[in-house]
């Protein structure tokens, strides 16, 4: 078994290739995330953080380079195989929570598990445990509109963890929150990650939060460099 949850090697990604507006976003980006490691990805807006995360999470494909999850090369897989790998191995958290507004907090965490074939009682029990871990168990029956921004994002964390991924990818997960709420939500995220022992790659502008992760890397002119 590989020591790495994520291995990115020589990633290149160019948008509008061959046109006057061509933009080379990634230029040989290479990064490894060990099992159980939490890595901060820091770079200014437009530097390619989201592109790198989308490729790492199999939502996009590189023009060149390789992506491996838990030692398995993901390049060249069929769309179905990529979808299954993404569903089974990767959890995503975005800057905006993207919760389903017509469902309760509990139901938002249950639904991904039902889609993965888990029985309803088991899915509900796991969802409730996750919500309690991040301090919103008492809000389980509320719909997103009745939750604060910080509560909504905590529910989004739980949804990302619902199917027990091996790798968590987060794109500015506290970017829409005020400083006080950001601190609370980040603490909840880190507690959840540490409690479950998974690996995480978290893009953030917040250097204070980044410093509390295991390691910081930066995107510089399309390459990943140590900080």
C-alpha positions as CSV (number, residue, x, y, z in Angstrom):
1,X,0.0,0.0,0.0
2,X,1.3,3.5,-0.9
3,X,2.4,5.9,1.9
4,X,0.7,8.7,0.0
5,X,-3.0,9.5,-0.2
6,X,-2.4,11.8,-3.2
7,X,0.5,12.0,-5.7
8,X,0.5,14.7,-8.4
9,X,3.5,14.5,-10.8
10,X,4.3,17.0,-13.6
11,X,0.8,18.4,-14.0
12,X,0.4,20.8,-16.9
13,X,-2.9,22.6,-17.7
14,X,-3.4,25.2,-20.4
15,X,-6.6,27.0,-21.1
16,X,-7.5,28.3,-24.6
17,X,-4.5,26.4,-26.0
18,X,-3.3,27.9,-29.3
19,X,-5.4,31.1,-29.0
20,X,-4.1,34.6,-28.2
21,X,-5.8,34.3,-24.8
22,X,-3.9,31.0,-24.0
23,X,-3.1,30.8,-20.2
24,X,-0.8,28.2,-18.8
25,X,-2.1,27.6,-15.3
26,X,0.0,24.6,-14.2
27,X,3.5,24.1,-15.4
28,X,4.8,20.8,-14.1
29,X,3.1,21.0,-10.7
30,X,4.2,18.1,-8.4
31,X,2.9,17.4,-4.9
32,X,2.6,14.4,-2.5
33,X,0.3,14.3,0.5
34,X,1.0,11.5,3.0
35,X,-1.6,9.5,4.7
36,X,-2.9,11.4,7.7
37,X,-1.1,14.6,6.6
38,X,-2.9,18.0,6.4
39,X,-1.3,20.3,3.8
40,X,-2.1,24.0,3.3
41,X,-2.0,25.2,-0.3
42,X,-1.4,29.0,-0.4
43,X,-1.4,31.2,-3.5
44,X,-3.0,34.4,-4.7
45,X,-6.3,34.4,-6.6
46,X,-5.9,33.2,-10.1
47,X,-2.7,31.3,-9.5
48,X,-4.3,27.9,-10.2
49,X,-5.3,26.6,-6.7
50,X,-8.8,25.6,-7.8
51,X,-7.5,24.0,-11.0
52,X,-5.0,21.9,-9.1
53,X,-7.7,20.8,-6.6
54,X,-10.1,19.9,-9.4
55,X,-7.5,17.8,-11.1
56,X,-6.5,16.2,-7.7
57,X,-10.2,15.3,-7.1
58,X,-10.8,14.0,-10.6
59,X,-13.2,16.7,-11.6
60,X,-10.8,17.8,-14.4
61,X,-8.0,16.2,-16.3
62,X,-4.4,17.6,-16.9
63,X,-2.9,18.1,-20.3
64,X,0.1,16.3,-19.1
65,X,1.2,14.6,-15.8
66,X,-0.2,12.0,-13.5
67,X,-2.6,11.8,-10.6
68,X,-2.6,8.9,-8.1
69,X,-4.9,8.2,-5.2
70,X,-3.7,5.8,-2.6
71,X,-1.1,4.4,-5.0
72,X,-3.5,3.9,-8.0
73,X,-2.9,5.9,-11.1
74,X,-6.1,7.7,-12.1
75,X,-5.0,8.9,-15.6
76,X,-6.6,7.0,-18.4
77,X,-9.5,5.6,-16.5
78,X,-13.0,5.6,-18.0
79,X,-15.4,8.3,-16.9
80,X,-17.3,5.7,-14.9
81,X,-14.2,4.5,-13.1
82,X,-13.2,8.1,-12.3
83,X,-16.6,8.8,-11.0
84,X,-16.5,5.7,-8.7
85,X,-13.0,6.6,-7.5
86,X,-14.1,10.2,-6.8
87,X,-17.2,9.0,-4.9
88,X,-15.3,6.4,-2.9
89,X,-12.1,8.2,-2.1
90,X,-12.5,12.0,-2.2
91,X,-14.5,14.5,-0.2
92,X,-14.9,18.1,-1.4
93,X,-15.5,21.3,0.6
94,X,-16.0,24.6,-1.2
95,X,-16.0,28.3,-0.1
96,X,-19.8,28.2,-0.4
97,X,-21.6,25.4,1.4
98,X,-23.8,24.3,-1.6
99,X,-26.3,22.5,0.8
100,X,-29.6,21.4,-0.6
101,X,-32.0,24.0,0.7
102,X,-35.1,21.8,0.8
103,X,-33.5,19.2,3.1
104,X,-32.5,19.4,6.8
105,X,-28.9,19.4,7.9
106,X,-29.2,15.7,8.8
107,X,-30.7,14.8,5.4
108,X,-27.9,16.7,3.6
109,X,-25.4,14.4,5.2
110,X,-27.6,11.3,4.8
111,X,-28.2,11.7,1.0
112,X,-24.7,11.0,-0.2
113,X,-24.6,7.8,1.8
114,X,-27.9,6.6,0.4
115,X,-26.6,7.3,-3.1
116,X,-23.6,5.1,-2.2
117,X,-25.9,2.2,-1.2
118,X,-25.9,2.5,2.6
119,X,-29.1,1.6,4.5
120,X,-31.1,4.6,5.9
121,X,-30.7,3.8,9.6
122,X,-26.9,3.4,9.3
123,X,-26.6,6.5,7.2
124,X,-28.7,8.5,9.7
125,X,-26.6,7.3,12.6
126,X,-23.3,8.2,10.9
127,X,-24.7,11.6,9.9
128,X,-25.7,12.4,13.4
129,X,-22.3,11.4,14.8
130,X,-20.6,13.7,12.3
131,X,-22.9,16.6,13.1
132,X,-22.2,16.1,16.8
133,X,-18.5,16.0,16.2
134,X,-18.5,19.5,14.7
135,X,-21.0,20.9,17.3
136,X,-24.2,21.2,15.3
137,X,-26.0,18.0,16.4
138,X,-28.7,20.0,18.0
139,X,-29.4,21.7,14.7
140,X,-29.8,18.5,12.7
141,X,-33.5,19.0,12.0
142,X,-33.0,22.6,10.6
143,X,-32.9,23.5,7.0
144,X,-29.9,25.5,5.7
145,X,-31.8,28.8,5.7
146,X,-32.3,28.5,9.5
147,X,-28.6,27.9,10.1
148,X,-25.8,30.5,10.5
149,X,-23.1,30.7,7.9
150,X,-20.7,28.9,10.2
151,X,-23.3,26.2,10.9
152,X,-23.9,25.7,7.2
153,X,-20.2,25.2,6.5
154,X,-19.9,22.7,9.3
155,X,-22.7,20.7,7.8
156,X,-20.9,20.9,4.5
157,X,-17.8,19.4,6.2
158,X,-19.9,16.5,7.5
159,X,-21.4,15.9,4.0
160,X,-17.9,15.8,2.5
161,X,-17.0,13.2,5.2
162,X,-20.2,11.2,4.8
163,X,-18.8,8.3,2.7
164,X,-15.6,8.0,4.6
165,X,-13.2,9.4,2.0
166,X,-9.5,8.9,2.2
167,X,-8.7,12.4,1.0
168,X,-10.3,15.7,1.7
169,X,-9.9,18.6,-0.7
170,X,-11.0,22.0,0.5
171,X,-11.0,25.3,-1.5
172,X,-11.0,28.3,0.8
173,X,-13.4,26.6,3.2
174,X,-13.6,29.6,5.6
175,X,-13.3,32.3,2.9
176,X,-16.9,33.5,3.3
177,X,-16.9,33.8,7.1
178,X,-16.0,36.6,9.4
179,X,-12.8,36.1,11.4
180,X,-14.4,34.8,14.6
181,X,-16.6,32.3,12.8
182,X,-13.7,31.3,10.6
183,X,-11.7,30.4,13.6
184,X,-14.5,28.3,15.1
185,X,-15.2,26.5,11.8
186,X,-11.5,25.9,11.1
187,X,-11.1,24.3,14.5
188,X,-14.1,22.1,13.8
189,X,-12.7,21.1,10.5
190,X,-9.3,20.2,12.0
191,X,-10.9,18.3,14.8
192,X,-12.9,16.3,12.3
193,X,-9.9,15.6,10.1
194,X,-7.7,14.5,13.1
195,X,-10.4,12.4,14.6
196,X,-10.9,10.4,11.4
197,X,-7.2,10.3,10.5
198,X,-7.7,11.2,6.8
199,X,-5.4,13.3,4.6
200,X,-6.3,16.8,3.5
201,X,-5.2,19.4,1.0
202,X,-6.7,22.8,2.0
203,X,-6.4,25.9,-0.1
204,X,-6.5,29.1,1.9
205,X,-5.4,32.7,1.9
206,X,-5.3,32.8,5.6
207,X,-1.7,32.4,6.6
208,X,-2.5,32.0,10.3
209,X,-4.7,29.0,9.6
210,X,-2.2,27.6,7.2
211,X,0.5,27.7,9.9
212,X,-1.6,25.3,12.0
213,X,-1.5,22.6,9.4
214,X,1.3,20.0,9.0
215,X,2.9,21.7,6.1
216,X,2.5,24.7,3.8
217,X,3.1,24.6,0.0
218,X,2.7,27.4,-2.5
219,X,1.8,27.7,-6.1
220,X,4.4,29.8,-7.9
221,X,4.2,30.3,-11.7
222,X,2.3,27.0,-12.1
223,X,4.6,24.9,-9.9
224,X,4.2,23.7,-6.3
225,X,7.0,24.9,-4.0
226,X,7.7,24.4,-0.3
227,X,7.1,27.3,2.0
